[in-house]
Amino acid sequence: MSFVPFSIPSLSESQKEELANRLANVHYPQELDANVGWSYGAPRWAVAPMVDAWRNAFDWEKSRAEMNRWKHYRGDIEDINLHFVHEPSTKSDAIPIILLHGWPSTFYEFHKLIDPLRDGVNGGQTYHVVVPSLPGYGFSSPPTTTGFDCGKMGSIFNTLMVKLGYTKYMVFGTDWGAVIGKWIAVHRSENCKAFLTSMPLSVPPIPTVKNVMSHPLQVVKFLSSIPLGFDAVYGNGAVKIVGRSFMDVENNNDAGYRAIQGTRPYTLAYSLTDSPVGLLAWLLEKYHAWTYHPGDTEGTVLPDTITQDEFLTQITIYWMTKTIGPSTRLYYEVFQGKQVNSLSLEAISIPHGYTIYEGEMMKMPAEWINLTANLVFFTKHNLGGHFAALEEDALLLDDIQRFTKKVGRKPFD
C-alpha cells in the first residue's frame, strides 16, 4: 500500500464553461406570493443571491491555493481510493488525531483547525493531523458495492492511521464522522485511545432490566420526563432529539431529507448531480438550519460565522467531483442496515468527550451518555452549531486541547 501526493485541481475549461452557463440560465421554481421564510425549504430570495455570488464573485483558485498549502495524498485502502490531508507536527510529543466530517460537508470543514492543531497555538498540545475525505465525498472515490456503511469507513480510517505509523491515536468526529468515530472507539480500541464528538450516539435510560438494576434513579428521571417534558426534568434545552425515529417526518420537519436519502438516494441524485443550482439549494437549507443564528433565523441565510466563500467552496467540491449522489447513499446503507440503532447501544470503554454547541441538531445530557461510555470530558457552549469547526473554530480547538489534557499523554505512548 502506497500513498501518492495529490493536489486539489483547478476546474477544467469545460467545467468552468458548463458551470457559468448553468448558473446564468436558471429555471427558478414558482413560489407563494407571501414570504414564508424557510418553512417550505430554501426560498428564492436566499438561493438567487448565492447563485449570483457563485457565478460572479467566488474564486475557486483562491480556495484551491489555501487547501494546497497542506500535504494531500491519495491511496487505495479496501477498494477505496482515499484522499486525505496529512500534516505531521515537528514536535516529538505530538499526538496523532484524525478529524472526521459528515454530510453535507467535506474535509474542508476543518480548514481553520489544521494549522493550529499541528502547531499547538498558544502553547497548547501539538498534533499529527490527519483529515480524510469520507469515501464518496469529494476527492475520495465512491463505494461501488452495497452495504458500505459507517463500520466499513471506520475500518478504512483505522487502517489509514496505522499505515501512517499512528498505532495509537485519537478521533474527533461530527455528523457521520461522529458515528464512524464511535464505531472506531468501540471496535478498534487497541488503536483508538480517545474519542471526542459534538454529536453523541447514545440512548436514554429506558427501563431495561439492566438499567433498572444499575441506574434506577436515571430511569425514574427519564420516565418522569415523558409526561413533564425534557426541559422540566433535565433543564432548558439540555435534550434535543431528531424525532421518535431516524425518519420521523410527522414529528420533525427536518427529517424529510433523511427519509429521501435513506430510501431513494438514486432518484434524488439525478437532480443534485445535474443541476448546480439544485445542489446549492439542497445544501444551503442545511447550512442555514443547522447553524447558530443569534437573532432572526427566518430572515437570514448564513450566520456571520460562516462566510459565503466557505459555503461555496464546499459546494464546488461536491459539484466538480460529482459526489453528491454517493454521499447521500451513506444514509441508505446505515438506515437499511439499522446501524445507528445497534451502535447506539454499544459501550465506549476508552476516554470519551462530548462538547455541546448551541445550534446542534441533537443534544443529550451527560447522564445519558455515561450509561454506555467512559465520559471524562463534558462541556457546553452557548454559541455554534452543527458545523462547529467552521462556526467556532477557536472554541473547538480549545475543546480538543482540554479533552486531550484530561485524557493525558500516557495512552498514546
Disulfide bonds with the S-S distance in Angstrom:
none
